[in-house]
Amino acid sequence: MTLEVAVVADVGGTALGAEWDALLASDPNASLFQAPRWIRTWDVVLGGQRRLRTRTFRRDGALVGVLAETVEAVRLPDGVREVVRFAGGTEVTDYLGPVAVRSDRADVATAWVASLAVDRDWDEVVLGGLPSDAGWHDPLADAAVAAGLRVVDAGVDGVCPVVDLTGGYEAHLARLPGRLRQEGARKARKLARDVGPHEVVRVPTEDLAAGVETFLDLAASAEDEKGGFFRRPEMRRWFHALADEYGPDGTFRLHRLEAGGLPAAMTVSLVDPTRGVWGLYNSALAADLAPLGPGVVLVNGLVEAAAAEGCTAFDLLRGDEAYKYRLGAVDRVLHTLTLARP
């Protein structure tokens, strides 16, 4: 059955938000990154000159699909091109894509691409951050071909390594090879021997503003590319906005590893208890203590805390850093798809 497609400004109003959240809850492969709340926060802080709009897909009046997209003018040597992307971008948003239950995904993909094909306000559609297990990549590519669009690029956009916590923390440890199972304990002993007693501390909600400042200063002190990322003023605004929006309900969590009375490492986590997912959003280390592995000690503590809360997945989110695989993480592949007119 053909779906009814509508376009609304921004992320719509309260009524659409309630429907959107309900649909998100029924989509097992979706995430908090695809919620109107996240997209609205991103648009306010980082949206800039991009034009944000939301497409809804209905069958007999019921919402069966929704996605937020942006149209952005990109200046190239041969002129300005209008590019459509998923709202949120891959810089701060790890998972992207439409929201729909699996049985409706092919219909939503077909309806969306058909509506894009008749729009005249874009030159290119760049879709990144599509999780492989969400099943969007192939239906969107097939729909593009059927609509007469060109598939310019279809490949891997990156990975999000995920630790399986099914069965609890002890079950997780049992699945690790012996050398990896012992590594966390060795790092903790070495840190205690060389620096002193240490503990993992969750920053209270009322102290998040000051805690975020400490985290940002620690992250910005790094001399690598990541340090440069955190020295950007808009990134400071972004992390404070996340703390303001998601701190009161416990989604945004800030932890520090105190060693010798000082913060040796800090992390920002995004926790979705309804899905049983603890996401490690970002981390920072004290440069002088980095060789002692305080980050490993802190993240191991968070894995144990996540299991104790009943989470079944510890998602290390985008990036293939080696430490993630020493935790037993397995890649969740992200796909990208670029479409152009004939």
Secondary structure, DSSP 8 states (H G I E B T S, - for coil): ---EEEEEETT--HHHHHHHHHHHHH-TT--GGGSHHHHHHHHHHH-TT-EEEEEEEEETTEEEEEEEEEEEEEEETTEEEEEEEETTHHHH------B--GGGHHHHHHHHHHHHHH--S-SEEEEEEEEGGGT-HHHHHHHHHHTT-EEEEEEEEEEEEEEE-TT-HHHHHHHS-HHHHHHHHHHHHHHHHHT--EEEEE--GGGHHHHHHHHHHHHHT-SSHHHHHHTSHHHHHHHHHHHHHHTTTTSEEEEEEEETTEEEEEEEEEEETTTTEEEEEEEEE-GGGGGG-HHHHHHHHHHHHHHHTT-SEEE--S---HHHHTTT-EEEEEEEEEEE--
